[in-house]
């Protein structure tokens, strides 16, 4: 194994050049940090973490929507990481401590199972990128129990990439595309970024070899003067993606402009339930009263971190007041958050 | 959160499979995949199979990466 890493790193060194490669996946950042990949490759080859954690990207207004429901007698079911993501009036964990009924589930199917067992309204807070959105869609199409409705917090990766490229704030030269988002959407949605902006892209898996080879493939494209989409993760990603899952998402959701945590409104970047399914939409079922506007904790730089502009180590709160036991910003909450990962694995910078 | 892991299908009851993650068994819903049968490998995310893998693809192997590297080298020459 050592030999293989050595072989790849040698190739990287041979064609290294100053380049900023962004990935947009918490699991990629995890692999990069856990295996010290930044320390293995030449310094001029910069690997930057973008908005790769769907939990971190949920803006406070969507947490507030669920807090409002939880504090008004509605059961909330969601993924464990969502419980500590801050809204403007606390977290779902706070609401649970106050006595609200907040349940942690592994998947949306668990929310369906809970709904069948209880005799009250339950809302599934549906977070996640394209990897997770089809699971929500499949349960909505299947006809969920009447007391179950959904708050879609699903977000789409390609519109965020388009936003990041067009804003020019990060000045990125290449992209490592997320493996499991690509399992669903395939490789086609990325082509415009190579064709229109000349950005080399590689869809990559989550093993350290996957990441190292992806970096090499990107450098090789740059060396050859190419900008195309290559698929390193062929064992799980087909060019056309998972068409059955795509059809289910199209059937259930329409695409809407919306803000992300750390971002302004990103055009065409979220999924909302179509009118045909409005009876399952908690935003239609309940009169949810929340105030607009994002409240960022003083000193927290999760926004620039999510946009790939800053690193956790640049934040005054990092490791001083903000840590995984007491997360102040969203990026410290989830094990996929850039700050949480940097806290656990130290920094190669 | 987009974590997914390969697992082998042990049994299928309607649209739910029992899958084996190298010793740990869990159930996985099959609503998002087609053409599955006992013995096949699937990629499982939050309780749902999201892709069917070929047996060969399911096994991460050093040879596969070596092979990829070789292909990339050949492109160079």
Interface residues (C-beta under 8 A of the other chain):
Chain A: X1 X4 X7 X8 X11 X25 X26 X27 X53 X54 X55 X79 X81 X106 X107 X108 X109 X110 X127 X128 X129 X131 X132 X134 X135 X138 X142 X178 X179 X180 X181 X183 X184 X205 X207 X209 X210 X213 X216 X217 X220 X232 X234 X235 X236 X238 X242 X244 X245 X248 X334 X336
Chain B: X1 X2 X3 X4 X6 X29 X31 X32 X33 X34 X43 X45 X46 X47 X48 X50 X51 X53 X57 X58 X60 X62 X64 X65 X66 X68 X69 X72 X73 X75 X76
